[in-house]
Amino acid sequence: MVARMIPPVLLALVSFPGYAALPDPTAPPVVAAATEARPVPALTAIRSSGTHRIAIIGGQVVKTGGRYQDARVVRIGETEVVLHRGGETTVLKLHPEAETRPRR
């Protein structure tokens, strides 16, 4: 008797107009994305030969004065690259999780 009741009950639940509006309890929470936020590009490597340095940012090889997307590469240091876009300056660290100290 119960087995014959399950299909009609399921059909009634699926055809219920408010069923589609119910949130999925297993779905991750929805976070509103910032409209102006840009993803920070990944600084992969810095190579130097004498006084010349190049950096690999997001898979693209750039040098000082060059461009990465719509930003200009202002400076390439030992462990960081400075990008300038409009009036905004972004510093990309080679190993942002590592604490660096000057040599003694």
Kinemage of the C-alpha trace (Angstrom):
@kinemage 1
@onewidth
@group {chain A} dominant
@subgroup {mainchain}
@vectorlist {calphas} color= white
{ca met a 1} P 0.000 0.000 0.000
{ca val a 2} L 2.779 2.440 0.936
{ca ala a 3} L 4.733 1.542 -2.214
{ca arg a 4} L 1.745 2.557 -4.367
{ca met a 5} L 1.503 5.932 -2.569
{ca ile a 6} L 5.131 7.005 -3.153
{ca pro a 7} L 4.900 7.832 -6.922
{ca pro a 8} L 1.792 10.067 -6.595
{ca val a 9} L 3.308 11.872 -3.606
{ca leu a 10} L 6.582 12.476 -5.481
{ca leu a 11} L 4.651 13.716 -8.508
{ca ala a 12} L 2.701 16.101 -6.308
{ca leu a 13} L 5.928 17.440 -4.754
{ca val a 14} L 7.619 17.977 -8.126
{ca ser a 15} L 4.589 19.706 -9.603
{ca phe a 16} L 4.261 22.002 -6.558
{ca pro a 17} L 4.862 25.562 -7.898
{ca gly a 18} L 7.104 26.612 -4.994
{ca tyr a 19} L 9.330 23.520 -5.278
{ca ala a 20} L 11.737 25.105 -7.763
{ca ala a 21} L 12.191 28.151 -5.518
{ca leu a 22} L 13.404 26.133 -2.553
{ca pro a 23} L 17.135 26.566 -1.945
{ca asp a 24} L 19.432 23.577 -2.187
{ca pro a 25} L 20.701 22.940 1.363
{ca thr a 26} L 23.853 21.257 0.004
{ca ala a 27} L 24.833 24.130 -2.310
{ca pro a 28} L 27.750 26.347 -1.219
{ca pro a 29} L 26.791 29.814 -0.016
{ca val a 30} L 26.425 32.461 -2.681
{ca val a 31} L 28.900 35.305 -2.241
{ca ala a 32} L 28.289 38.525 -4.110
{ca ala a 33} L 31.310 39.342 -6.241
{ca ala a 34} L 32.723 42.831 -6.089
{ca thr a 35} L 32.136 44.651 -9.337
{ca glu a 36} L 35.505 46.441 -9.354
{ca ala a 37} L 37.648 43.589 -7.982
{ca arg a 38} L 40.229 42.241 -10.401
{ca pro a 39} L 41.957 38.942 -9.905
{ca val a 40} L 45.564 39.316 -8.823
{ca pro a 41} L 47.832 37.786 -11.468
{ca ala a 42} L 50.287 35.121 -10.378
{ca leu a 43} L 53.973 36.033 -10.386
{ca thr a 44} L 55.654 32.764 -11.353
{ca ala a 45} L 59.339 33.630 -11.731
{ca ile a 46} L 61.934 36.384 -11.887
{ca arg a 47} L 65.112 35.881 -13.916
{ca ser a 48} L 68.095 38.170 -13.926
{ca ser a 49} L 71.178 38.446 -16.079
{ca gly a 50} L 73.487 41.154 -14.860
{ca thr a 51} L 71.345 44.257 -14.455
{ca his a 52} L 68.539 43.032 -16.727
{ca arg a 53} L 65.528 41.279 -15.209
{ca ile a 54} L 62.471 39.609 -16.677
{ca ala a 55} L 59.390 38.328 -14.915
{ca ile a 56} L 56.833 35.686 -15.766
{ca ile a 57} L 53.357 36.856 -14.798
{ca gly a 58} L 50.406 34.621 -15.570
{ca gly a 59} L 52.528 32.709 -18.087
{ca gln a 60} L 53.570 35.866 -19.959
{ca val a 61} L 57.213 37.022 -20.078
{ca val a 62} L 57.551 40.748 -19.348
{ca lys a 63} L 60.407 43.172 -18.753
{ca thr a 64} L 60.601 46.581 -17.106
{ca gly a 65} L 58.646 49.089 -19.160
{ca gly a 66} L 56.658 46.302 -20.806
{ca arg a 67} L 52.958 45.624 -20.433
{ca tyr a 68} L 51.002 42.869 -18.770
{ca gln a 69} L 47.367 43.044 -19.888
{ca asp a 70} L 46.468 46.718 -19.347
{ca ala a 71} L 49.175 47.427 -16.735
{ca arg a 72} L 52.714 48.733 -17.213
{ca val a 73} L 55.617 46.969 -15.479
{ca val a 74} L 57.265 49.742 -13.461
{ca arg a 75} L 59.932 47.763 -11.587
{ca ile a 76} L 61.171 44.200 -11.261
{ca gly a 77} L 62.951 43.523 -7.984
{ca glu a 78} L 64.547 40.373 -6.597
{ca thr a 79} L 61.271 39.059 -5.173
{ca glu a 80} L 58.555 41.407 -6.446
{ca val a 81} L 57.148 43.161 -9.504
{ca val a 82} L 55.429 46.550 -9.414
{ca leu a 83} L 52.591 47.108 -11.905
{ca his a 84} L 50.908 50.445 -12.610
{ca arg a 85} L 47.409 50.633 -14.101
{ca gly a 86} L 45.750 54.037 -14.331
{ca gly a 87} L 46.253 55.537 -10.878
{ca glu a 88} L 46.504 52.136 -9.208
{ca thr a 89} L 49.765 50.438 -8.217
{ca thr a 90} L 49.915 46.679 -7.610
{ca val a 91} L 52.860 44.845 -6.059
{ca leu a 92} L 53.160 41.171 -6.936
{ca lys a 93} L 55.287 39.077 -4.578
{ca leu a 94} L 57.145 36.017 -5.803
{ca his a 95} L 56.475 34.124 -2.575
{ca pro a 96} L 53.836 36.149 -0.695
{ca glu a 97} L 53.594 33.580 2.107
{ca ala a 98} L 57.339 33.749 2.847
{ca glu a 99} L 58.704 36.343 5.217
{ca thr a 100} L 61.773 38.059 3.800
{ca arg a 101} L 64.421 39.956 5.730
{ca pro a 102} L 67.335 41.989 4.421
{ca arg a 103} L 70.755 40.351 4.482
{ca arg a 104} L 73.145 41.405 7.246
